[in-house]
Amino acid sequence: MRTLFIALLLFCVGTAYTSAQAGLPKSPPTDFTPCAIPAGGCTEPWGALQSRTVILTCGGNTCPVTVWFKARIACVGGANFYDLSIGWVDAGTTGWTCGSCMNATQVIQAVTQQLLQLNPPLWGAGTGPNPDECRTTYRAQAGGCWIQGIYPFYDGAPHIPESYWWVPCGGEVCCVRPWQVCNRFGAYIATPTGPGAASGTPECPAPPQPNGTCYSVCSG
């Protein structure tokens, strides 16, 4: 199974996120196209765009953020793979208090972990591990480069309220990471089981970028 995971990740072919570009997009995203990863012959299509609010903690700060994502079940090599694709993260109008102690990689990993630990799972009741069972058939993907920004886009005039976002940037960079989810006494515990595998454009655009810096999230 581990060999299958590695082969699938290395074979991953990235496609453009519809909202991705170098620098902060002038308008917040409204939809996105997940990366193309091997899916097998019994794959469900990507589900509709969804959102969940999760709580991140960092440096004594508590940060509610809304994560926009899509999910699907893919059948590869006779096993069901549970795929999650992160579109963007909205920290709302209260400000990004966790931004001072979490980098882009940590933000994407933290929201991914929170989503994988939801009960019932994103893929429906009964799709999670059984009690005392661990499953390694989870794949989380996101744009390989992300930027922190404020909307409405700054055009020389103040806008109140402002909303703090993390959005993909940098073109056709895609990152796929394998995860394990365990059922411990009815609670799901999600942990990454390997590094992210990047595809598409090999590197994020070099700084400086307009309105912020495009950071890689496919390391660590």
C-alpha positions in Angstrom: 0.0 0.0 0.0 2.8 2.4 0.8 4.5 1.7 -2.5 1.2 2.4 -4.2 0.9 5.8 -2.4 4.4 6.8 -3.5 3.7 5.8 -7.1 0.5 7.7 -7.2 2.0 10.9 -5.7 4.9 10.9 -8.1 2.6 10.4 -11.0 0.4 13.3 -10.0 -0.1 15.8 -12.8 -1.0 19.3 -11.7 -3.6 21.5 -13.4 -4.1 25.2 -12.9 -6.2 26.4 -10.0 -8.7 28.8 -11.7 -7.9 31.6 -9.2 -4.1 31.1 -9.2 -1.7 33.8 -10.4 1.5 35.5 -9.3 0.6 37.9 -6.5 -2.7 38.4 -4.8 -5.7 38.1 -7.2 -7.7 41.3 -7.3 -10.9 39.5 -6.5 -11.4 36.7 -4.0 -12.0 33.3 -5.5 -15.5 31.9 -6.0 -14.5 28.4 -7.3 -11.5 26.3 -8.2 -10.4 23.3 -10.2 -8.7 20.6 -8.1 -5.5 19.1 -9.3 -5.6 16.0 -11.6 -4.4 13.0 -9.6 -4.7 9.3 -10.5 -8.2 8.2 -9.7 -8.8 4.8 -11.2 -11.9 3.5 -13.0 -14.6 3.8 -10.3 -14.0 7.4 -9.3 -16.8 9.6 -8.1 -16.6 13.1 -9.6 -15.4 15.9 -7.3 -18.2 17.0 -5.1 -19.7 20.5 -4.9 -17.8 23.4 -3.3 -18.2 23.2 0.4 -17.1 25.2 3.5 -16.5 24.4 7.1 -15.4 26.7 9.9 -12.5 25.3 12.0 -10.5 26.6 14.9 -6.8 27.1 14.8 -4.6 27.8 17.8 -1.2 29.4 17.8 0.8 31.4 20.3 -2.1 31.6 22.7 -4.4 32.9 19.9 -7.6 31.2 18.8 -8.4 31.8 15.2 -11.7 30.7 13.6 -11.2 30.3 9.8 -13.6 29.2 7.1 -12.1 26.6 4.7 -13.5 26.1 1.2 -12.8 22.7 -0.3 -14.0 19.8 -2.5 -14.0 16.1 -1.7 -14.4 12.8 -3.6 -13.8 9.0 -3.3 -11.4 7.5 -5.8 -10.9 3.8 -6.4 -7.2 3.0 -7.1 -5.7 -0.5 -7.1 -8.8 -2.0 -5.5 -8.8 0.4 -2.5 -11.0 3.4 -1.9 -9.0 6.6 -1.6 -10.5 9.6 0.2 -9.5 12.8 -1.6 -9.6 16.3 -0.2 -8.8 19.4 -2.2 -8.3 22.8 -0.4 -9.5 25.8 -2.4 -8.9 28.8 -0.1 -9.0 29.9 3.6 -11.0 32.9 4.8 -10.0 34.2 8.3 -12.9 36.7 8.3 -13.1 40.3 9.4 -11.7 39.8 12.9 -8.2 39.7 11.6 -5.6 37.0 11.2 -4.2 36.8 14.7 -2.6 33.5 14.0 -0.7 34.9 11.0 2.1 36.1 13.2 3.0 32.5 14.3 1.9 30.2 11.5 3.4 30.2 8.0 1.6 29.1 4.9 2.6 25.5 5.2 1.4 25.3 8.8 -1.9 26.9 7.9 -2.7 24.5 5.1 -1.6 21.5 7.1 -3.7 22.7 10.1 -6.9 23.2 8.2 -6.4 19.9 6.4 -6.0 18.1 9.7 -9.1 19.7 11.1 -11.2 18.7 8.1 -9.9 15.1 8.1 -10.8 14.8 11.8 -14.4 15.8 11.4 -17.0 13.2 12.5 -19.0 12.3 10.5 -16.4 12.4 7.8 -16.6 14.6 4.8 -17.4 11.6 2.6 -20.5 10.6 4.6 -21.4 8.5 7.7 -19.7 5.1 7.8 -16.7 6.1 5.6 -14.3 6.7 8.5 -12.1 4.1 10.2 -13.6 1.6 12.5 -12.8 1.8 16.3 -9.1 1.2 16.9 -8.4 1.2 13.1 -6.1 3.4 11.1 -6.4 4.0 7.4 -3.7 5.4 5.1 -5.9 5.9 2.1 -6.3 9.7 2.4 -4.9 12.2 -0.1 -5.0 16.0 0.5 -4.2 18.4 -2.2 -3.8 22.1 -2.6 -2.1 24.7 -4.7 1.6 24.4 -4.1 2.0 28.2 -3.5 -0.1 30.4 -1.3 -0.3 34.1 -0.5 -1.9 36.0 2.4 -4.1 38.9 1.5 -6.8 41.3 2.5 -10.1 41.8 0.6 -11.6 44.0 -0.7 -8.5 44.5 -2.8 -6.6 47.7 -1.9 -7.2 50.3 -4.6 -6.1 53.4 -2.7 -9.4 53.7 -0.8 -10.2 52.2 2.6 -12.7 49.4 2.8 -14.5 48.5 6.0 -14.8 45.7 6.9 -11.8 44.0 5.5 -11.5 40.2 5.3 -8.2 38.3 5.7 -7.6 35.4 3.3 -5.1 32.7 2.2 -5.4 32.0 -1.5 -3.4 30.0 -4.1 -0.9 31.9 -6.2 1.9 31.2 -8.7 0.2 29.4 -11.5 0.1 25.6 -12.1 1.8 24.4 -8.9 0.1 21.5 -7.2 0.9 19.7 -4.0 -0.5 16.3 -2.9 0.2 14.8 0.6 -0.7 11.4 2.0 -2.5 11.3 5.4 -3.5 8.6 7.9 -6.7 8.8 9.9 -7.1 6.7 13.1 -10.2 6.1 15.2 -9.3 6.4 18.8 -12.3 5.9 21.2 -14.7 7.5 18.7 -12.4 10.5 17.9 -10.5 10.7 14.6 -6.8 11.6 14.7 -5.2 12.7 11.4 -1.5 12.8 10.7 0.5 13.3 7.5 2.4 10.1 6.5 4.8 11.6 4.0 6.1 14.8 2.4 4.1 16.7 -0.2 4.7 15.7 -3.8 4.8 18.8 -6.1 4.0 18.9 -9.7 3.4 21.6 -12.4 5.6 24.7 -12.2 8.6 23.6 -10.1 8.9 26.6 -7.9 6.8 29.5 -6.7 7.4 32.9 -8.2 10.4 34.6 -6.7 9.7 37.6 -4.5 8.8 40.4 -4.5 5.3 39.8 -5.7 2.5 42.4 -6.0 0.7 42.7 -2.7 2.6 40.1 -0.8 4.8 37.0 -1.2 3.9 33.7 -2.8 5.0 30.9 -0.3 5.5 27.2 -1.0 3.4 24.9 1.1 4.8 21.6 -0.3 7.7 21.3 2.0 7.8 20.0 5.6 
